[in-house]
Amino acid sequence: MQSVQSAINSLPSDSGDKLRPVRIWLYILAAAILALVAVGGMTRLTDSGLSITTWKPISGMIPPLSGADWQAEFDAYKQIPEFIQQNYWMDLAAFKAIFWWEWGHRFLGRMIGLLFAVPFVVFLVQGRLSKKLAPSLALLFLLGGFQGFLGWWMVSSGLSARIDVSQYRLAAHLGAASILFASIIWVARRLELPKPSNVGQTSQWGRVVLKIMALLVFLQLIMGAFVAGLDAGYAFNTWPLMEGKWIPDGLLSLQPAWLNVFENLLTVQFTHRMMGYFIGLCGIALLVFSHRNNSTLLKSWMRLIAILIFLQVALGIVTLILVVPVPLALGHQALAFLLLGTIVGALADTKEGQMT
């Protein structure tokens, strides 16, 4: 605790801005969550997520330390359908390769919990957190803990009757992570000092547009989780046509029809594409809207958001055409989080007042 206290005290701070260390801490937390999402994506892409078949919140921090420990973990993995039906060829060395990704993902999540809890207590003792701010941060901590539960709930879906995790639970896990990330960005931006008066007045329509964009990007991120959960990105790797058509056959092959959006690989990828195109058009609209807005602050945010949208659409297309190379797939996922965080940051900056 003393070492953490010393580290916090060493952060650069202005004498009249007691919340600056809090903001820095929140931005570090957001970066750590983004790293956790990237490791989680790597876990998914390497099919490592089911390599640890138990959930031990405390003792699970310690990896296998002996040959007997490793063999016990491997024997447990041999009992699940993924090994029996798909990875029966694995030896202990191959198992270790996937084990470390999943262990690293869980370990990083635990470290983020400590990164949140310890400075929170220190800031509380220092009196940096007001009666309004402290409960909000505590709620974020609970949301982070719930995220850990969702992770195990997701993993457990692939330990008995499936060879992979449920795409529904994967979407819930990723969605909760995006809400946590965006919420931290929101709080951090709301703790910034008031903006200069020359930034112009932000129109309510501008904020409405940003709110709609935030919802669209969040829904697209969820749809991306279904693409990942069904490995739909490895199919239909042509662009702009799918199966040689703009609107491919078989989009409604499952009954009831709504099931196709979540379980039909063709429909899931088609929906993700169409939403991407629509968000791309919204990016163009943002550029147009930014020229007609009097607020220099909102104008700057809108231009940045539009640039990120265009980059994300282009990266998604390239990732698809090249059949999901790991670096591009991870970049596509991380950029989606950054885009959502940027929109939330814009909303926070253009909201009147300051969260104290």
N, C-alpha and C positions, 0 to 999 in steps of 0.2 A: 504493500500500500504506500509506503514512504517513497519508493522508487517511482511509482505512478504519480504521486503528488509532486515530486521533484520535476518529473518530465512535464507535467501540466504547467507548473510554475515557470518553466523555462520557455514556454511558448511565447512568441512575441505578442504583446498586448498594449493597447493604448490605455492611458490612465483613466480616461472617461468611458471606456468601453469594456465593461466587465464580462460581456457576453462573447467577446471575440474567441477566447479559448473554447467556449461551448460550440461555436460555429465551426471552428477548425476540427474539433472532435467529431461533429456530425458529418462533416465532409469526409473525414477519414473512414467513418462507419459506412457511408454510402459507397466509397471506393472498395472497402472490404466486401460488402455485399455483392458488388459487381464482380469482384474476383471469385466469390463463392459461386455465383451464377455461371461464370466461365468454367470453373472446375466441375460444376454439375453438368454442364454441357459436354465436357470432355468425358465425364463418367458415362453419359448417355451414348455418345458416339463410339466409345470403346466397349460398350455392353458390359460395364463394370458394376452397375448399380445393384445387382443381386448377389455380389460376391460375399457380402457379410449378411448372414441370415438371422442375426439377432440384433436387438436394440438394447444397448447397455450405456445409458447416458453418462455414467461416471467411469466405470471400469473399461468401457470401450475406447477411452482415450489412449490406452496403452496397447500398442500393436503386439502381435505374437513375438515372443522373445526367444523361443527355443524351437527346436525341430518338432517336438511333441505338440507345442502350441499351433504351429503351422499345419501340422497334419490334422489336428482337431478341426481347425477352420475349414480345411479342404474337405474333410469327411462330411462336415455339415453341408457344404456346398454341393457335394455329390448327391444329396438326397432330394434336391429340388428339380423341377422339370427342365429348367434351362440347361443344367448339366446333362441330365439323362437323355434329352431329345436333341440337344444342339452342341454342347461343349464336351461330349463324352471323350473326345480326343485329348483333352487337357491333362498335362502332368502338373506336378507341384510348382515348377518354375513358371509355367504359363498362368497358373492360378494366381501366383504372387503378383504378376503384372497387372491384373485387373483388380486385385484386392487393394493395392496401394492407392489407386485412383479413388475408390469408394471410401477408404479409410481417410485419405486426405480431405475429401469433401466433408465428411462428418467432423473431422478434427478442426478444420477451418471454421465450421459452423459453431463449434464449442468455443473457439477462441474469440469469435465475434461476440458471443454472449458475454465473455469476460471483458472484452473491449468496451462493451456497452455498460455493464453493471458497475465496474470499478470506478471509472471516471464519473459516472452518474452520482455515486455516493460521495465522491470527493467534491464535486461541484455543489451538491446539496449542502454539505458541511460548510463549504466556503460561502454559502449564501448567494451563489450566482444564479440559482434557479428560483423563480418566483412561484407563488402558490398557483398561478395559472399555468406556468410552463412545466413544472415538475410532474403533474399528473399526465400531461400530454406525452412527455418522454417515457414515463412509466408504462403508458399504454403501448408505445412503440416497442418497449422491451417485451411485453406480453405477446405482442404480435410476432416478434422474433421467436419466442419460445413456441408459439403455435405453429410457426413455420417448421420447426424441428419435428413436431408431432406429425405434421402433414407429410414430411419426408419419409418417416417410417411407415405411415399409413399407405403411402405410394409404394414403397418397397414391398410391403407385406402382400400387396395384390399380385406379385409375381412369384410367390414362394410355394404355391400349392397347385393351382390348376392352369397356370399360364407359363410361357417361357419368357415373358417380359412384363413390365408393369402396365397397369391400366392407363390408357391415354387420358381418361377422365381425371384420374388422380394426379397424373403428371401435370395436366393443365391447372388443377387446383394448386399444386405445389408451386408452379412457376408464377401463377397469377398472384398468389400471396406474397411471393418474393418481390414482384413488381410493385405491389401496393406498399410494402414495407420500404422499398427503395425510394419510391416517389414521396412517401410520407416524410421520410428523413430529409429529402431535398426541400420539401415544402417548409418544414420547421426551420431548417437552416437558413433558407432565404428570407423567411419572415422575421428572423432575428437580426438581419442586416440593418445597419443604420439607415434612417430615412433618406430617400433619394433627393438630389438637388431639385429645386423648384423649376428649373428650365427644361425638364424632360417632357413637358407638355401634358395635357390632360388625356388620360386613357378613356376611350369610349367604351361604353358598356357592350356595344356590339363586338368590339375587339376581344373582350374577355369571353363573350359567348362563343365566338369562333374558336378560341383557344380551348375552351371546355369541351366543345364538340371534337376537336382534334385529339385531346387527351383520351376521350372515350374511344374514339376510332383506333388509336394506336394501342390502347389496352386490349381491345377486342381482337385486333390483329395479332398481338403478342400471344393471346390465348389460342387463337387459331394456329399460330406457329407451333404451339405445344402439341396440338393434335397432329400436325404434320410430322413432328419429331416422334411422337409416341407411336405412330403407325408406320414410321419409316417411309412416309409418302414422298419424301424428297429424293429417294433413290429410284423412283419411277417417273415416267413421263418427262424425260429430261430434254425436251425440245422447247424452243421458244421462238416466236410467240404462240405457235400452234400447240395443241395437245392432241395426241393421236391423229395428227394431220388435219385437225379442225379447230375453228375458233371456239365452238361449243361442242365438246366431244359427246359421243353417245355413252349411255350408261350412268349418267349423273344421278338418276333416281332408281337405280336397280334394286335397292333395298326397300323393304316395307316395314313399318310406316316410312313415309318419304323423309321426315325430319332426321331419321337415323343416318341418312347418307352424309349429312354435314359433319358427323362425328365418327363414322365407322367405315365409310366408303373411301378408299385411298384416292380414287379419281376425283370425287366430289370435294374431299378435304383440301387437296392441292388446288383444285379449280377455285374454290372459295377463297383460299389464301391469296391466289393470284389476283382475283377480281378486287378483293379488298385492298391489295397493294396498289393496283391501278387507280382506284378511287382516292386513296390517300395521296398518291402522286399528283392527281388533279387538284386535290386540296392544297398541296404544296404550291402549285402554280397560283391558285386563288390567294394564298397567303402573300405571295410576292405582290400581286396586284393590290390587295387590300393594304399592304404596308405603305405603298406610295400615297394612298389616300388618307392615311391616318396622321393626325397632328402630333401624336406622342412619339418623340424620338426614342424613348425607352421601348415602347411596344414595337415600333418599327424595327429596331435592332433585333429584338427577340424573334420576330416573325421571319426576318431574313435568315437568321441562323437556323430556325426550325425548318424552313423550306430547303435549305442546303442539306441538312441532315436527312430529310425525307428523300431527296433525289439520290443521295449516296446510298441510303438503305435500299431503295428500289433497285438501283444498279447492282448492288452487292448481292441482293437476293436472286436476281436473274443470272448473274455469273456463277453463283453457288449452285444453282439448279443445273445449268448447262454443263458444268464440270463435275456433276454427280457428287455434290456435297463433300468437297475437300475439307478436312478437319479445320485448318486455320480459317478458311472463309466462313464455314458454318458457325464457328465460335465468334468471329467478328460480326456476323449478321445478327446473332443473338445479343451480343453486347451492345451493338449500335441501336437495337430496338429499345433497350433499357435507357441508353443515353438520350434517345429521342424523347421517350416518355418523361424522363427527368428534366429535360430542357423545357418541355411544354409546361410542366408543373412549376419549374423555376420562373417561367414567364408569368404564369398566373399569380404566383406569390409576390413577385416584384411589382406587379401592376395592381395589386389589391391595396387599398388605402390602409394606413396605420401600420403598426409594428407589433408583433407578438412578443410580449414581455412577461 
